[in-house]
């Protein structure tokens, strides 16, 4: 674990992977870290608005990745596997569409971090051997609720936007709602399963 200054009162902590980032963020929040924001990333956690850096260092010294609790709530997303790129992903995986659905729906993903758009969670859990490239030409309009893959990440587009990920299907789940206590349905640490319908 390495700590780096980030701006006037921020600290960026580098960790091994997304699972450690989620675990460290959960630990820090549970310990009521004195920071305005705690934001996990793919291999980092940003502590912004840190008033006492030495107190943060003391807190982080008590954290151990081996003892980290990373189990979050489970969200099941009812999904229609009707995506435009199902056949392309089937070819990449050496299977048919039914094989893609079985493999994808059989994985328990974990929300590693949010970014790109409000409510867009980068979901880890796809084995590296199933990683897929982004599309050569991004689409100018991807429908809201599109379930997609890029690299070893899975994600669901919370709203209509451009995008270059491989589209597997769609879900009607509301991924972002500012009236909820936790606006992002798939906040970091959330376990996610896609349920075929």
Buried (B, 14 or more C-beta within 10 A) or exposed (E): BEBEEBEEBBBBBBBEEBBBBBBBBBBBEEEEBBBEEBBBBBBBBBBBEBEEBEEBEEBBEEBEBEEBEBEBEEBEBEBBBEBBBBEBBBEBBEBEBEEBBEBBBEBEBBBBBBEEBBBBBBBBBBEEEBEBEBBEEEBEEBBBBBBBBBEBBBBBBBBEBEBBBBBBBBBEBEBBBEEEEEBBBBBBBBBBBBEEE
